[in-house]
Amino acid sequence: MDWNTERVVPKEMDVVASDIQRISLKNHLERYHVSSQWLKKRFNGHNARILDIGCGTGFGSEILAEAGEVLGVDFDSEAIEYANRHYKTSRTSFIVGDAEDKKFLESLGAFDAIVSLETIEHLKDHRAYLGWVAGSLRAGGAFVVSFPSTLTMDWAAPHHKRDISRRAARRLFKKGKFSILDKHKQDYKLDMRDVIFETKHNRAMPTPPLKQWIKIYLTHPRLFLMRLYQISIGGGVLIAHQQYLLEPKKNHHG
């Protein structure tokens, strides 16, 4: 399977992998390990039923299986086929499904934990998705979610539908009636030379057409100036991610 910024395939990486690929893998693995630690502490040995939605090639579901039995879901049938070949065990299973398909989501039933890493920035209606999550967690359930906290719409559109700052995330969770139990953040810089190299040599890496870049920068001139600073004297393009352990507020009332 081809690697790209939205699809990480650890077993297909080699010693000549670019810095971007290595950094991306490190950060994806870290997010899953943080999630697993949170859930192990939360359920304290109870064999939790866990949904890993947007599981990709399945490597993260294997990590989450330390905390319970994991169902991995992804819309990409090729990724699910890969996951079933490489990561299916007695504690992990994988199916094709769409996080924006309400009927499909409702057919999955209830879970002790739902893990949704780097997913909601792709969804057209992320608020409806959060409503489904709240209604699909069992009593005492937990929701682990992560997404970028820096601006991404210049290079990630149309795959990303929105950028969510840390302040906006708190407002989003409050409106969705979630309480924040724990949080984790990642901040790192990418050398622009690596970004250009990866874009030129990795055809699987999603990048918007030139007209999309122009449109974004014309409508968001401050973003253009920020990128100019990062590329010239800022030491590289700043990338940051935010990750939260949440519970629906109804859980406070039993």
N, C-alpha and C positions, 0 to 999 in steps of 0.2 A: 504493500500500500504506500502511496505517496504521502510524505510528511507535508503539513502546512501549519500556519499559525493557529488554525482552528481544529486541526486533527493531528494529535501526537501519537507516534507509533514507536515506542521505545525499542522494540526488538528489531526494528529495521534501521536503526541508527548505527553509524560506524565511526571509526576514528577520524574520518575526514569531515564529519558533520560540522556545520558552521556554528559560530558562536551563538547566533540567534536560536538555532535548534537546541543547543545544549542548555541555554538559559531558559528556553520555553519548557523543556523537559523538566529541568530542576524545579521550576516554579509550579508546574502542574503536579508533580509528585509531592511537593511540599503541601499544597492545598489539600490533597487527598490524605496525607498523613495527619495533618491537623484535624481534618474532619473525622478520621478514624479515632484519634485520641479523644476528641470531644465526645463521640458517641459511646466509646468504651466506658468513659467516666460516667456518662449520663445513665447508661443502662446497667452498669455494674455487673456484667456477667450474664445478664438476661439475653437470650437469643433473639435479638430484635429483628423485625422485618424491615428491611431498608430498600428504598427505591433510589437508584442512581440514574437520574434523568439527564440525558445528554451525555451518556457514558462513553461515547466515542468507541475506541478500539478495545475497551474493557480493562485496561491495566489498573485504573483507579478502583473499579469494582472489586478487584482482587484485594486491594488494600483495605477497603471498607468491610470485606468479609471477616476481618478480625473482630468486628463488632456485632456481626449477625449474618443472616441470610440475605443476599443482595439480588435484586432484580435490576438489571441494567437495560435501559431503554435509549434508543437513538433513532433518528429518522433515516440515517444513512445505512442502507441494507448491506453495503460492502463492509462498513465498519462492524456491523453486528455479525456478519459472517466471519470476519477476522476474530472478533471477541469469542465467538463460540468455538473456533478452532484452537485458540491459544489460552483462554482464561476461564472456560466453563469448568466448574467443579461441582461438588455436592453442595457447596454454599453459594454458588453464583450461577445465574442464568441470564440469558439475553434475548430480547425481542425487539423487533422494529416497531416504532411508534412515533407519533408527532406530538410534541408538547403543546401545540396549538389546536389539537383535535379534542374538543371537550368530551365527546362520547368515548373516545379511546381512553382518556385520562380517568373518566368515571368508571370505566370497566376494570380498572386495575385494583380497586378496593382500597382498604385502609392500610396504613403503614405506621410503624413506630417512629421511623425517621425518613425524611425525604432530603436527598442531597442533590443540589442543583448548582453545579459549578460552571461559570461562564456560559450561562444559558439565557437569563432574562433580558440581556442586552440585545438578543436576537429576536425576541418575540414582539409581535405587533401589539398585543394587549397584555402587558406584564402585570397589570393590576388584577385582571380576571384570573391570571395564572396564580397569583398569590392567594386569591380567594379560594381557588381549588385546593391549593396546598393546605390552607387552614382547615378546610372541610374534610380533608383526607387523612389527617393525622389522628391516631388513636389518643386517648387520654394519656397525658404525660409525654406526648410525642415531641419531636424536635425537628427543626428545619435548618439545614446548612446551605447557605447560598454565598456565591462569590461572583464578582464582576469587576471590570476595570473602574478605577476611580479617577484616572486621567482622561483627557480628551482623546478620542479615537476615531471620530467620524470622518476625518480627512483621509485616513488610510484604510479604515475598516468598513466604510459604507460600500455597498448596501447591505452587507452581512450584519452589521450592527444597526439597530434601529434608533438607539439613543445612547447618550452618555449620562452617567449618574454619579454625581459628586458624593462625597461622604456625608455632607449635610443633607443633600437630597435623599440619600438612602435612609437616613433617620426619619425624615418626613414620610417617606414611602412606607416604612415599617409601621410607623405610628398610625397612618391611615388604614393600613391593612390589619391593624390590631395584633401586631406581633411585639413581643418584648425581646430586647437584646440581652442574651445571657453571657456571650463572650464574643471577642472579635480578634481578627488577625489581619495584618497588612503586609504587603510586599511592595517595595520600591526599588527600581533598578534602571540603569541607563543602557541604551543600545547605541553602539557606534554607527553613525550614518553610513559609513562605508560597508558595514555588514548588511544593513538594510538594503542598500542598493544592490549589493552582490546577490543577496537571497532573492530579491525581486527579479533580477535578470536571469538567474540560473535555475530557479525552482518554478517551473510552470504551474505547479499545483498550489503555489502560494497565492491566495486571493488578494488582488489589488484592484482598486477602482480605476476606470478609464481616466485619461487626462482631463476630460471635460468635467468629471465629477470633482477632481481636486480643485480646478479653477472655480467651480460653482461654490464649493465649501469656503474657499479662501475669500472670494468676493463678498459672501454673505457673513463671514466671520473673520474680519480683518485682524482681530486680536490673536486669533489662532495662528494666522499666517506669521505675524510678528513673533509669536512665541516659538514657532517652529524654526524661524530664521535664527533666533537667538540660540536655541538648543543646538542647531547644526553648526553654527559658526563659533561661538565662544562658550556655550553652555555645557560642553563636555559630552553631548549625545542626547538622544531622544529619551525623555523621561517616560517610563511606563510604570504604572502603579495599579495594584489590585487590592480590593477590600473583601474580606470574608467574615461571615457572621454565623453564630449559633443563635437561633431564634426559637421561641415557643409562642403559640397563639395565646393571647391574654386570657382566653377562657380557661386555660389550664390552671391559672392562679385560683380559680374558683372551683376546681375539681370537675 
